[in-house]
Every structure is written in structure tokens, then in C-alpha cells.
């Protein structure tokens, strides 16, 4: 994942080394990207988690000062709870 490349307009891709959104400037994943990711991955929460985990691993190199708990909250804390099987 090359987060240093110039993102396409409206893509809401991360820009390193700050991991801000290339479209809106918010911390990545921004609200628009979160909505898009939930739509793209649908019910496949496992693959979304794999993708976000890879992003977190890449961001951890650039954002060491933020600490692991803050990064985990930033990359995973926004995910809605999975529906319980009943």
C-alpha cells in the first residue's frame, strides 16, 4: 500500500506520514472513508478487519508517538458492533 502517492480526488485515501485523508484532511480513516468501507465490505467483517489491520501496521511506523491503544481505537474503534447470532 503506497500511502504517499497522490490520492485521486474524492478517494479519501491516506497520506503519510501523518495518515490524514488526502481529500478532506481529517485523520484517516475519515468519516467518508468509514462509510465507504462499510458499504464496500458489507457483511464481510473479517476482510475489512484484515484490510484495516494492514493499514494500522503501515501507519504504526509513521505514527509511533500516538501509541498502540490510540491507533487501535482510530482504525478499529469506529466499527459498529457485529449483530449477535441468536
PDB file of N, CA, C and O in Angstrom:
ATOM      1  N   UNK A   1       0.843  -1.164   0.000  1.00  0.00           N
ATOM      2  CA  UNK A   1       0.000   0.000   0.000  1.00  0.00           C
ATOM      3  C   UNK A   1       0.891   1.231   0.000  1.00  0.00           C
ATOM      4  O   UNK A   1       1.680   1.431   0.924  1.00  0.00           O
ATOM      5  N   UNK A   2       0.770   2.048  -1.024  1.00  0.00           N
ATOM      6  CA  UNK A   2       1.582   3.256  -1.136  1.00  0.00           C
ATOM      7  C   UNK A   2       0.752   4.445  -0.702  1.00  0.00           C
ATOM      8  O   UNK A   2       0.048   5.051  -1.510  1.00  0.00           O
ATOM      9  N   UNK A   3       0.837   4.784   0.605  1.00  0.00           N
ATOM     10  CA  UNK A   3       0.026   5.874   1.123  1.00  0.00           C
ATOM     11  C   UNK A   3       0.642   7.232   0.839  1.00  0.00           C
ATOM     12  O   UNK A   3       0.041   8.254   1.168  1.00  0.00           O
ATOM     13  N   UNK A   4       1.828   7.272   0.234  1.00  0.00           N
ATOM     14  CA  UNK A   4       2.466   8.549  -0.062  1.00  0.00           C
ATOM     15  C   UNK A   4       2.106   9.060  -1.451  1.00  0.00           C
ATOM     16  O   UNK A   4       2.380  10.216  -1.772  1.00  0.00           O
ATOM     17  N   UNK A   5       1.496   8.216  -2.277  1.00  0.00           N
ATOM     18  CA  UNK A   5       1.093   8.638  -3.616  1.00  0.00           C
ATOM     19  C   UNK A   5      -0.058   9.634  -3.515  1.00  0.00           C
ATOM     20  O   UNK A   5      -0.827   9.615  -2.553  1.00  0.00           O
ATOM     21  N   UNK A   6      -0.165  10.487  -4.500  1.00  0.00           N
ATOM     22  CA  UNK A   6      -1.241  11.486  -4.525  1.00  0.00           C
ATOM     23  C   UNK A   6      -2.581  10.779  -4.732  1.00  0.00           C
ATOM     24  O   UNK A   6      -2.765  10.105  -5.746  1.00  0.00           O
ATOM     25  N   UNK A   7      -3.531  10.921  -3.781  1.00  0.00           N
ATOM     26  CA  UNK A   7      -4.813  10.245  -3.940  1.00  0.00           C
ATOM     27  C   UNK A   7      -5.681  10.917  -4.992  1.00  0.00           C
ATOM     28  O   UNK A   7      -5.578  12.120  -5.229  1.00  0.00           O
ATOM     29  N   UNK A   8      -6.533  10.121  -5.615  1.00  0.00           N
ATOM     30  CA  UNK A   8      -7.487  10.669  -6.579  1.00  0.00           C
ATOM     31  C   UNK A   8      -8.507  11.520  -5.834  1.00  0.00           C
ATOM     32  O   UNK A   8      -8.832  11.241  -4.680  1.00  0.00           O
ATOM     33  N   UNK A   9      -9.000  12.536  -6.483  1.00  0.00           N
ATOM     34  CA  UNK A   9      -9.978  13.435  -5.862  1.00  0.00           C
ATOM     35  C   UNK A   9     -11.199  12.635  -5.404  1.00  0.00           C
ATOM     36  O   UNK A   9     -11.764  11.857  -6.173  1.00  0.00           O
ATOM     37  N   UNK A  10     -11.594  12.828  -4.166  1.00  0.00           N
ATOM     38  CA  UNK A  10     -12.751  12.132  -3.627  1.00  0.00           C
ATOM     39  C   UNK A  10     -12.490  10.704  -3.191  1.00  0.00           C
ATOM     40  O   UNK A  10     -13.412  10.014  -2.755  1.00  0.00           O
ATOM     41  N   UNK A  11     -11.256  10.249  -3.300  1.00  0.00           N
ATOM     42  CA  UNK A  11     -10.913   8.868  -2.960  1.00  0.00           C
ATOM     43  C   UNK A  11     -10.832   8.657  -1.448  1.00  0.00           C
ATOM     44  O   UNK A  11     -11.036   7.542  -0.969  1.00  0.00           O
ATOM     45  N   UNK A  12     -10.538   9.706  -0.703  1.00  0.00           N
ATOM     46  CA  UNK A  12     -10.379   9.644   0.754  1.00  0.00           C
ATOM     47  C   UNK A  12      -9.309   8.619   1.133  1.00  0.00           C
ATOM     48  O   UNK A  12      -9.509   7.793   2.023  1.00  0.00           O
ATOM     49  N   UNK A  13      -8.181   8.687   0.445  1.00  0.00           N
ATOM     50  CA  UNK A  13      -7.044   7.798   0.698  1.00  0.00           C
ATOM     51  C   UNK A  13      -6.106   8.437   1.719  1.00  0.00           C
ATOM     52  O   UNK A  13      -6.052   9.662   1.827  1.00  0.00           O
ATOM     53  N   UNK A  14      -5.364   7.613   2.474  1.00  0.00           N
ATOM     54  CA  UNK A  14      -4.443   8.158   3.466  1.00  0.00           C
ATOM     55  C   UNK A  14      -3.200   8.757   2.822  1.00  0.00           C
ATOM     56  O   UNK A  14      -2.725   8.287   1.788  1.00  0.00           O
ATOM     57  N   UNK A  15      -2.686   9.803   3.456  1.00  0.00           N
ATOM     58  CA  UNK A  15      -1.448  10.444   3.020  1.00  0.00           C
ATOM     59  C   UNK A  15      -0.469  10.370   4.190  1.00  0.00           C
ATOM     60  O   UNK A  15      -0.749  10.883   5.274  1.00  0.00           O
ATOM     61  N   UNK A  16       0.666   9.737   3.967  1.00  0.00           N
ATOM     62  CA  UNK A  16       1.669   9.633   5.022  1.00  0.00           C
ATOM     63  C   UNK A  16       2.600  10.840   4.947  1.00  0.00           C
ATOM     64  O   UNK A  16       2.659  11.482   3.899  1.00  0.00           O
ATOM     65  N   UNK A  17       3.310  11.168   5.980  1.00  0.00           N
ATOM     66  CA  UNK A  17       3.480  10.367   7.187  1.00  0.00           C
ATOM     67  C   UNK A  17       2.451  10.648   8.278  1.00  0.00           C
ATOM     68  O   UNK A  17       2.490  10.005   9.327  1.00  0.00           O
ATOM     69  N   UNK A  18       1.539  11.581   8.064  1.00  0.00           N
ATOM     70  CA  UNK A  18       0.572  11.935   9.107  1.00  0.00           C
ATOM     71  C   UNK A  18      -0.686  11.079   9.097  1.00  0.00           C
ATOM     72  O   UNK A  18      -1.468  11.118  10.048  1.00  0.00           O
ATOM     73  N   UNK A  19      -0.889  10.318   8.049  1.00  0.00           N
ATOM     74  CA  UNK A  19      -2.076   9.493   7.890  1.00  0.00           C
ATOM     75  C   UNK A  19      -3.341  10.328   8.029  1.00  0.00           C
ATOM     76  O   UNK A  19      -4.248  10.018   8.801  1.00  0.00           O
ATOM     77  N   UNK A  20      -3.357  11.406   7.242  1.00  0.00           N
ATOM     78  CA  UNK A  20      -4.555  12.220   7.116  1.00  0.00           C
ATOM     79  C   UNK A  20      -5.203  11.901   5.783  1.00  0.00           C
ATOM     80  O   UNK A  20      -4.562  11.348   4.890  1.00  0.00           O
ATOM     81  N   UNK A  21      -6.460  12.246   5.648  1.00  0.00           N
ATOM     82  CA  UNK A  21      -7.189  11.985   4.414  1.00  0.00           C
ATOM     83  C   UNK A  21      -6.745  12.961   3.339  1.00  0.00           C
ATOM     84  O   UNK A  21      -6.698  14.170   3.569  1.00  0.00           O
ATOM     85  N   UNK A  22      -6.422  12.438   2.169  1.00  0.00           N
ATOM     86  CA  UNK A  22      -5.985  13.270   1.056  1.00  0.00           C
ATOM     87  C   UNK A  22      -7.101  14.103   0.453  1.00  0.00           C
ATOM     88  O   UNK A  22      -6.834  15.023  -0.320  1.00  0.00           O
ATOM     89  N   UNK A  23      -8.352  13.797   0.795  1.00  0.00           N
ATOM     90  CA  UNK A  23      -9.486  14.552   0.253  1.00  0.00           C
ATOM     91  C   UNK A  23     -10.008  15.608   1.216  1.00  0.00           C
ATOM     92  O   UNK A  23     -10.271  16.741   0.814  1.00  0.00           O
ATOM     93  N   UNK A  24     -10.160  15.238   2.499  1.00  0.00           N
ATOM     94  CA  UNK A  24     -10.777  16.175   3.447  1.00  0.00           C
ATOM     95  C   UNK A  24      -9.842  16.635   4.560  1.00  0.00           C
ATOM     96  O   UNK A  24     -10.178  17.567   5.290  1.00  0.00           O
ATOM     97  N   UNK A  25      -8.672  16.002   4.709  1.00  0.00           N
ATOM     98  CA  UNK A  25      -7.691  16.421   5.704  1.00  0.00           C
ATOM     99  C   UNK A  25      -7.906  15.876   7.102  1.00  0.00           C
ATOM    100  O   UNK A  25      -7.092  16.138   7.988  1.00  0.00           O
ATOM    101  N   UNK A  26      -8.978  15.124   7.331  1.00  0.00           N
ATOM    102  CA  UNK A  26      -9.238  14.544   8.650  1.00  0.00           C
ATOM    103  C   UNK A  26      -8.307  13.357   8.888  1.00  0.00           C
ATOM    104  O   UNK A  26      -7.703  12.830   7.954  1.00  0.00           O
ATOM    105  N   UNK A  27      -8.201  12.944  10.153  1.00  0.00           N
ATOM    106  CA  UNK A  27      -7.450  11.724  10.445  1.00  0.00           C
ATOM    107  C   UNK A  27      -8.069  10.582   9.651  1.00  0.00           C
ATOM    108  O   UNK A  27      -9.290  10.457   9.558  1.00  0.00           O
ATOM    109  N   UNK A  28      -7.191   9.742   9.074  1.00  0.00           N
ATOM    110  CA  UNK A  28      -7.670   8.624   8.274  1.00  0.00           C
ATOM    111  C   UNK A  28      -7.803   7.391   9.144  1.00  0.00           C
ATOM    112  O   UNK A  28      -6.910   7.152   9.957  1.00  0.00           O
ATOM    113  N   UNK A  29      -8.852   6.591   9.033  1.00  0.00           N
ATOM    114  CA  UNK A  29      -9.936   6.722   8.076  1.00  0.00           C
ATOM    115  C   UNK A  29     -10.944   7.786   8.515  1.00  0.00           C
ATOM    116  O   UNK A  29     -11.452   7.758   9.635  1.00  0.00           O
ATOM    117  N   UNK A  30     -11.215   8.708   7.620  1.00  0.00           N
ATOM    118  CA  UNK A  30     -12.161   9.792   7.887  1.00  0.00           C
ATOM    119  C   UNK A  30     -13.591   9.243   7.832  1.00  0.00           C
ATOM    120  O   UNK A  30     -13.811   8.091   7.461  1.00  0.00           O
ATOM    121  N   UNK A  31     -14.539  10.073   8.201  1.00  0.00           N
ATOM    122  CA  UNK A  31     -15.938   9.624   8.213  1.00  0.00           C
ATOM    123  C   UNK A  31     -16.397   9.138   6.841  1.00  0.00           C
ATOM    124  O   UNK A  31     -17.062   8.108   6.741  1.00  0.00           O
ATOM    125  N   UNK A  32     -16.048   9.868   5.790  1.00  0.00           N
ATOM    126  CA  UNK A  32     -16.460   9.463   4.436  1.00  0.00           C
ATOM    127  C   UNK A  32     -15.865   8.107   4.061  1.00  0.00           C
ATOM    128  O   UNK A  32     -16.547   7.281   3.455  1.00  0.00           O
ATOM    129  N   UNK A  33     -14.606   7.870   4.412  1.00  0.00           N
ATOM    130  CA  UNK A  33     -13.971   6.586   4.093  1.00  0.00           C
ATOM    131  C   UNK A  33     -14.588   5.458   4.914  1.00  0.00           C
ATOM    132  O   UNK A  33     -14.748   4.342   4.421  1.00  0.00           O
ATOM    133  N   UNK A  34     -14.932   5.751   6.163  1.00  0.00           N
ATOM    134  CA  UNK A  34     -15.565   4.734   7.002  1.00  0.00           C
ATOM    135  C   UNK A  34     -16.876   4.260   6.389  1.00  0.00           C
ATOM    136  O   UNK A  34     -17.144   3.062   6.311  1.00  0.00           O
ATOM    137  N   UNK A  35     -17.684   5.218   5.956  1.00  0.00           N
ATOM    138  CA  UNK A  35     -18.960   4.878   5.315  1.00  0.00           C
ATOM    139  C   UNK A  35     -18.706   4.056   4.058  1.00  0.00           C
ATOM    140  O   UNK A  35     -19.388   3.061   3.812  1.00  0.00           O
ATOM    141  N   UNK A  36     -17.731   4.472   3.269  1.00  0.00           N
ATOM    142  CA  UNK A  36     -17.408   3.758   2.032  1.00  0.00           C
ATOM    143  C   UNK A  36     -16.907   2.340   2.322  1.00  0.00           C
ATOM    144  O   UNK A  36     -17.297   1.392   1.641  1.00  0.00           O
ATOM    145  N   UNK A  37     -16.047   2.197   3.326  1.00  0.00           N
ATOM    146  CA  UNK A  37     -15.531   0.869   3.667  1.00  0.00           C
ATOM    147  C   UNK A  37     -16.648  -0.067   4.120  1.00  0.00           C
ATOM    148  O   UNK A  37     -16.692  -1.226   3.709  1.00  0.00           O
ATOM    149  N   UNK A  38     -17.546   0.430   4.961  1.00  0.00           N
ATOM    150  CA  UNK A  38     -18.658  -0.406   5.412  1.00  0.00           C
ATOM    151  C   UNK A  38     -19.524  -0.836   4.238  1.00  0.00           C
ATOM    152  O   UNK A  38     -20.006  -1.968   4.200  1.00  0.00           O
ATOM    153  N   UNK A  39     -19.719   0.053   3.290  1.00  0.00           N
ATOM    154  CA  UNK A  39     -20.505  -0.273   2.104  1.00  0.00           C
ATOM    155  C   UNK A  39     -19.775  -1.280   1.216  1.00  0.00           C
ATOM    156  O   UNK A  39     -20.377  -2.241   0.736  1.00  0.00           O
ATOM    157  N   UNK A  40     -18.482  -1.057   1.001  1.00  0.00           N
ATOM    158  CA  UNK A  40     -17.698  -1.930   0.124  1.00  0.00           C
ATOM    159  C   UNK A  40     -17.566  -3.342   0.684  1.00  0.00           C
ATOM    160  O   UNK A  40     -17.685  -4.317  -0.057  1.00  0.00           O
ATOM    161  N   UNK A  41     -17.322  -3.455   1.982  1.00  0.00           N
ATOM    162  CA  UNK A  41     -17.088  -4.773   2.570  1.00  0.00           C
ATOM    163  C   UNK A  41     -18.373  -5.447   3.029  1.00  0.00           C
ATOM    164  O   UNK A  41     -18.394  -6.660   3.240  1.00  0.00           O
ATOM    165  N   UNK A  42     -19.439  -4.680   3.184  1.00  0.00           N
ATOM    166  CA  UNK A  42     -20.722  -5.255   3.569  1.00  0.00           C
ATOM    167  C   UNK A  42     -20.620  -6.106   4.820  1.00  0.00           C
ATOM    168  O   UNK A  42     -20.133  -5.652   5.855  1.00  0.00           O
ATOM    169  N   UNK A  43     -21.081  -7.338   4.717  1.00  0.00           N
ATOM    170  CA  UNK A  43     -21.084  -8.232   5.876  1.00  0.00           C
ATOM    171  C   UNK A  43     -19.758  -8.964   6.064  1.00  0.00           C
ATOM    172  O   UNK A  43     -19.609  -9.723   7.022  1.00  0.00           O
ATOM    173  N   UNK A  44     -18.808  -8.755   5.182  1.00  0.00           N
ATOM    174  CA  UNK A  44     -17.518  -9.447   5.277  1.00  0.00           C
ATOM    175  C   UNK A  44     -16.592  -8.707   6.243  1.00  0.00           C
ATOM    176  O   UNK A  44     -15.587  -8.119   5.842  1.00  0.00           O
ATOM    177  N   UNK A  45     -16.955  -8.754   7.519  1.00  0.00           N
ATOM    178  CA  UNK A  45     -16.212  -8.039   8.555  1.00  0.00           C
ATOM    179  C   UNK A  45     -14.781  -8.562   8.674  1.00  0.00           C
ATOM    180  O   UNK A  45     -13.869  -7.798   8.994  1.00  0.00           O
ATOM    181  N   UNK A  46     -14.577  -9.843   8.424  1.00  0.00           N
ATOM    182  CA  UNK A  46     -13.230 -10.411   8.533  1.00  0.00           C
ATOM    183  C   UNK A  46     -12.277  -9.756   7.536  1.00  0.00           C
ATOM    184  O   UNK A  46     -11.160  -9.387   7.898  1.00  0.00           O
ATOM    185  N   UNK A  47     -12.705  -9.611   6.298  1.00  0.00           N
ATOM    186  CA  UNK A  47     -11.830  -8.996   5.289  1.00  0.00           C
ATOM    187  C   UNK A  47     -11.625  -7.510   5.560  1.00  0.00           C
ATOM    188  O   UNK A  47     -10.540  -6.982   5.315  1.00  0.00           O
ATOM    189  N   UNK A  48     -12.646  -6.834   6.059  1.00  0.00           N
ATOM    190  CA  UNK A  48     -12.485  -5.429   6.434  1.00  0.00           C
ATOM    191  C   UNK A  48     -11.461  -5.314   7.555  1.00  0.00           C
ATOM    192  O   UNK A  48     -10.635  -4.401   7.544  1.00  0.00           O
ATOM    193  N   UNK A  49     -11.504  -6.215   8.510  1.00  0.00           N
ATOM    194  CA  UNK A  49     -10.541  -6.206   9.613  1.00  0.00           C
ATOM    195  C   UNK A  49      -9.126  -6.484   9.127  1.00  0.00           C
ATOM    196  O   UNK A  49      -8.172  -5.881   9.618  1.00  0.00           O
ATOM    197  N   UNK A  50      -8.983  -7.390   8.170  1.00  0.00           N
ATOM    198  CA  UNK A  50      -7.663  -7.665   7.591  1.00  0.00           C
ATOM    199  C   UNK A  50      -7.128  -6.410   6.912  1.00  0.00           C
ATOM    200  O   UNK A  50      -5.969  -6.043   7.103  1.00  0.00           O
ATOM    201  N   UNK A  51      -7.967  -5.756   6.123  1.00  0.00           N
ATOM    202  CA  UNK A  51      -7.560  -4.523   5.435  1.00  0.00           C
ATOM    203  C   UNK A  51      -7.157  -3.441   6.441  1.00  0.00           C
ATOM    204  O   UNK A  51      -6.098  -2.827   6.306  1.00  0.00           O
ATOM    205  N   UNK A  52      -7.999  -3.213   7.442  1.00  0.00           N
ATOM    206  CA  UNK A  52      -7.691  -2.180   8.433  1.00  0.00           C
ATOM    207  C   UNK A  52      -6.453  -2.543   9.248  1.00  0.00           C
ATOM    208  O   UNK A  52      -5.687  -1.662   9.637  1.00  0.00           O
ATOM    209  N   UNK A  53      -6.256  -3.827   9.507  1.00  0.00           N
ATOM    210  CA  UNK A  53      -5.055  -4.260  10.220  1.00  0.00           C
ATOM    211  C   UNK A  53      -3.792  -3.972   9.431  1.00  0.00           C
ATOM    212  O   UNK A  53      -2.780  -3.561   9.999  1.00  0.00           O
ATOM    213  N   UNK A  54      -3.848  -4.186   8.122  1.00  0.00           N
ATOM    214  CA  UNK A  54      -2.695  -3.868   7.269  1.00  0.00           C
ATOM    215  C   UNK A  54      -2.440  -2.365   7.261  1.00  0.00           C
ATOM    216  O   UNK A  54      -1.291  -1.924   7.285  1.00  0.00           O
ATOM    217  N   UNK A  55      -3.506  -1.589   7.228  1.00  0.00           N
ATOM    218  CA  UNK A  55      -3.356  -0.127   7.273  1.00  0.00           C
ATOM    219  C   UNK A  55      -2.764   0.310   8.606  1.00  0.00           C
ATOM    220  O   UNK A  55      -1.879   1.165   8.650  1.00  0.00           O
ATOM    221  N   UNK A  56      -3.255  -0.281   9.694  1.00  0.00           N
ATOM    222  CA  UNK A  56      -2.736   0.051  11.019  1.00  0.00           C
ATOM    223  C   UNK A  56      -1.254  -0.284  11.120  1.00  0.00           C
ATOM    224  O   UNK A  56      -0.478   0.501  11.665  1.00  0.00           O
ATOM    225  N   UNK A  57      -0.857  -1.430  10.605  1.00  0.00           N
ATOM    226  CA  UNK A  57       0.557  -1.821  10.650  1.00  0.00           C
ATOM    227  C   UNK A  57       1.421  -0.824   9.897  1.00  0.00           C
ATOM    228  O   UNK A  57       2.500  -0.461  10.365  1.00  0.00           O
ATOM    229  N   UNK A  58       0.961  -0.379   8.739  1.00  0.00           N
ATOM    230  CA  UNK A  58       1.715   0.610   7.966  1.00  0.00           C
ATOM    231  C   UNK A  58       1.748   1.951   8.691  1.00  0.00           C
ATOM    232  O   UNK A  58       2.784   2.615   8.725  1.00  0.00           O
ATOM    233  N   UNK A  59       0.624   2.349   9.268  1.00  0.00           N
ATOM    234  CA  UNK A  59       0.549   3.637   9.965  1.00  0.00           C
ATOM    235  C   UNK A  59       1.386   3.637  11.237  1.00  0.00           C
ATOM    236  O   UNK A  59       1.914   4.678  11.629  1.00  0.00           O
ATOM    237  N   UNK A  60       1.513   2.487  11.883  1.00  0.00           N
ATOM    238  CA  UNK A  60       2.259   2.410  13.138  1.00  0.00           C
ATOM    239  C   UNK A  60       3.703   2.852  12.970  1.00  0.00           C
ATOM    240  O   UNK A  60       4.297   3.399  13.899  1.00  0.00           O
ATOM    241  N   UNK A  61       4.268   2.621  11.803  1.00  0.00           N
ATOM    242  CA  UNK A  61       5.638   3.067  11.537  1.00  0.00           C
ATOM    243  C   UNK A  61       5.733   4.590  11.553  1.00  0.00           C
ATOM    244  O   UNK A  61       6.697   5.153  12.071  1.00  0.00           O
ATOM    245  N   UNK A  62       4.728   5.249  10.983  1.00  0.00           N
ATOM    246  CA  UNK A  62       4.731   6.709  10.896  1.00  0.00           C
ATOM    247  C   UNK A  62       4.212   7.377  12.161  1.00  0.00           C
ATOM    248  O   UNK A  62       4.619   8.495  12.479  1.00  0.00           O
ATOM    249  N   UNK A  63       3.331   6.717  12.877  1.00  0.00           N
ATOM    250  CA  UNK A  63       2.627   7.346  13.996  1.00  0.00           C
ATOM    251  C   UNK A  63       3.004   6.730  15.340  1.00  0.00           C
ATOM    252  O   UNK A  63       2.141   6.553  16.200  1.00  0.00           O
ATOM    253  N   UNK A  64       4.251   6.410  15.525  1.00  0.00           N
ATOM    254  CA  UNK A  64       4.710   5.762  16.764  1.00  0.00           C
ATOM    255  C   UNK A  64       4.350   6.555  18.010  1.00  0.00           C
ATOM    256  O   UNK A  64       4.031   5.970  19.045  1.00  0.00           O
ATOM    257  N   UNK A  65       4.397   7.869  17.924  1.00  0.00           N
ATOM    258  CA  UNK A  65       4.144   8.713  19.092  1.00  0.00           C
ATOM    259  C   UNK A  65       2.703   8.603  19.590  1.00  0.00           C
ATOM    260  O   UNK A  65       2.424   8.944  20.740  1.00  0.00           O
ATOM    261  N   UNK A  66       1.794   8.136  18.752  1.00  0.00           N
ATOM    262  CA  UNK A  66       0.389   8.047  19.147  1.00  0.00           C
ATOM    263  C   UNK A  66       0.113   6.875  20.088  1.00  0.00           C
ATOM    264  O   UNK A  66      -0.867   6.900  20.833  1.00  0.00           O
ATOM    265  N   UNK A  67       0.947   5.874  20.061  1.00  0.00           N
ATOM    266  CA  UNK A  67       0.767   4.704  20.917  1.00  0.00           C
ATOM    267  C   UNK A  67      -0.223   3.708  20.342  1.00  0.00           C
ATOM    268  O   UNK A  67      -1.120   4.078  19.584  1.00  0.00           O
ATOM    269  N   UNK A  68      -0.057   2.435  20.706  1.00  0.00           N
ATOM    270  CA  UNK A  68      -0.876   1.379  20.122  1.00  0.00           C
ATOM    271  C   UNK A  68      -2.362   1.482  20.458  1.00  0.00           C
ATOM    272  O   UNK A  68      -3.199   1.192  19.603  1.00  0.00           O
ATOM    273  N   UNK A  69      -2.711   1.886  21.671  1.00  0.00           N
ATOM    274  CA  UNK A  69      -4.130   1.962  22.040  1.00  0.00           C
ATOM    275  C   UNK A  69      -4.854   3.020  21.213  1.00  0.00           C
ATOM    276  O   UNK A  69      -5.973   2.790  20.755  1.00  0.00           O
ATOM    277  N   UNK A  70      -4.230   4.165  21.022  1.00  0.00           N
ATOM    278  CA  UNK A  70      -4.848   5.237  20.230  1.00  0.00           C
ATOM    279  C   UNK A  70      -4.993   4.821  18.775  1.00  0.00           C
ATOM    280  O   UNK A  70      -6.003   5.121  18.139  1.00  0.00           O
ATOM    281  N   UNK A  71      -3.990   4.133  18.246  1.00  0.00           N
ATOM    282  CA  UNK A  71      -4.077   3.686  16.857  1.00  0.00           C
ATOM    283  C   UNK A  71      -5.145   2.614  16.689  1.00  0.00           C
ATOM    284  O   UNK A  71      -5.873   2.612  15.696  1.00  0.00           O
ATOM    285  N   UNK A  72      -5.242   1.709  17.646  1.00  0.00           N
ATOM    286  CA  UNK A  72      -6.273   0.678  17.563  1.00  0.00           C
ATOM    287  C   UNK A  72      -7.657   1.322  17.592  1.00  0.00           C
ATOM    288  O   UNK A  72      -8.539   0.924  16.832  1.00  0.00           O
ATOM    289  N   UNK A  73      -7.852   2.305  18.454  1.00  0.00           N
ATOM    290  CA  UNK A  73      -9.142   2.999  18.512  1.00  0.00           C
ATOM    291  C   UNK A  73      -9.427   3.721  17.198  1.00  0.00           C
ATOM    292  O   UNK A  73     -10.550   3.691  16.695  1.00  0.00           O
ATOM    293  N   UNK A  74      -8.407   4.365  16.651  1.00  0.00           N
ATOM    294  CA  UNK A  74      -8.570   5.118  15.399  1.00  0.00           C
ATOM    295  C   UNK A  74      -8.935   4.211  14.231  1.00  0.00           C
ATOM    296  O   UNK A  74      -9.797   4.560  13.424  1.00  0.00           O
ATOM    297  N   UNK A  75      -8.295   3.060  14.132  1.00  0.00           N
ATOM    298  CA  UNK A  75      -8.501   2.180  12.983  1.00  0.00           C
ATOM    299  C   UNK A  75      -9.640   1.176  13.168  1.00  0.00           C
ATOM    300  O   UNK A  75     -10.233   0.729  12.186  1.00  0.00           O
ATOM    301  N   UNK A  76      -9.951   0.819  14.414  1.00  0.00           N
ATOM    302  CA  UNK A  76     -10.983  -0.193  14.650  1.00  0.00           C
ATOM    303  C   UNK A  76     -12.130   0.279  15.540  1.00  0.00           C
ATOM    304  O   UNK A  76     -13.207  -0.317  15.517  1.00  0.00           O
ATOM    305  N   UNK A  77     -11.921   1.327  16.315  1.00  0.00           N
ATOM    306  CA  UNK A  77     -12.918   1.760  17.294  1.00  0.00           C
ATOM    307  C   UNK A  77     -14.219   2.265  16.704  1.00  0.00           C
ATOM    308  O   UNK A  77     -15.230   2.326  17.403  1.00  0.00           O
ATOM    309  N   UNK A  78     -14.211   2.624  15.452  1.00  0.00           N
ATOM    310  CA  UNK A  78     -15.411   3.154  14.802  1.00  0.00           C
ATOM    311  C   UNK A  78     -16.322   2.072  14.233  1.00  0.00           C
ATOM    312  O   UNK A  78     -17.459   2.356  13.854  1.00  0.00           O
ATOM    313  N   UNK A  79     -15.838   0.847  14.170  1.00  0.00           N
ATOM    314  CA  UNK A  79     -16.643  -0.232  13.581  1.00  0.00           C
ATOM    315  C   UNK A  79     -17.878  -0.506  14.436  1.00  0.00           C
ATOM    316  O   UNK A  79     -17.772  -0.616  15.658  1.00  0.00           O
ATOM    317  N   UNK A  80     -19.045  -0.617  13.808  1.00  0.00           N
ATOM    318  CA  UNK A  80     -20.248  -0.940  14.582  1.00  0.00           C
ATOM    319  C   UNK A  80     -20.157  -2.367  15.112  1.00  0.00           C
ATOM    320  O   UNK A  80     -19.506  -3.217  14.505  1.00  0.00           O
ATOM    321  N   UNK A  81     -20.805  -2.628  16.237  1.00  0.00           N
ATOM    322  CA  UNK A  81     -20.763  -3.996  16.767  1.00  0.00           C
ATOM    323  C   UNK A  81     -21.427  -4.971  15.804  1.00  0.00           C
ATOM    324  O   UNK A  81     -22.400  -4.644  15.125  1.00  0.00           O
ATOM    325  N   UNK A  82     -20.878  -6.166  15.765  1.00  0.00           N
ATOM    326  CA  UNK A  82     -21.467  -7.201  14.906  1.00  0.00           C
ATOM    327  C   UNK A  82     -22.779  -7.665  15.518  1.00  0.00           C
ATOM    328  O   UNK A  82     -22.901  -7.769  16.738  1.00  0.00           O
ATOM    329  N   UNK A  83     -23.755  -7.942  14.671  1.00  0.00           N
ATOM    330  CA  UNK A  83     -25.023  -8.467  15.209  1.00  0.00           C
ATOM    331  C   UNK A  83     -24.796  -9.827  15.861  1.00  0.00           C
ATOM    332  O   UNK A  83     -24.028 -10.652  15.365  1.00  0.00           O
ATOM    333  N   UNK A  84     -25.462 -10.035  16.954  1.00  0.00           N
ATOM    334  CA  UNK A  84     -25.335 -11.324  17.654  1.00  0.00           C
ATOM    335  C   UNK A  84     -26.175 -12.380  16.942  1.00  0.00           C
ATOM    336  O   UNK A  84     -27.293 -12.130  16.494  1.00  0.00           O
ATOM    337  N   UNK A  85     -25.588 -13.561  16.861  1.00  0.00           N
ATOM    338  CA  UNK A  85     -26.341 -14.686  16.287  1.00  0.00           C
ATOM    339  C   UNK A  85     -27.270 -15.216  17.372  1.00  0.00           C
ATOM    340  O   UNK A  85     -26.869 -15.377  18.524  1.00  0.00           O
ATOM    341  N   UNK A  86     -28.496 -15.480  16.994  1.00  0.00           N
ATOM    342  CA  UNK A  86     -29.411 -15.911  18.035  1.00  0.00           C
ATOM    343  C   UNK A  86     -30.294 -16.966  17.685  1.00  0.00           C
ATOM    344  O   UNK A  86     -31.103 -17.392  18.509  1.00  0.00           O
TER     345      UNK A  86
END
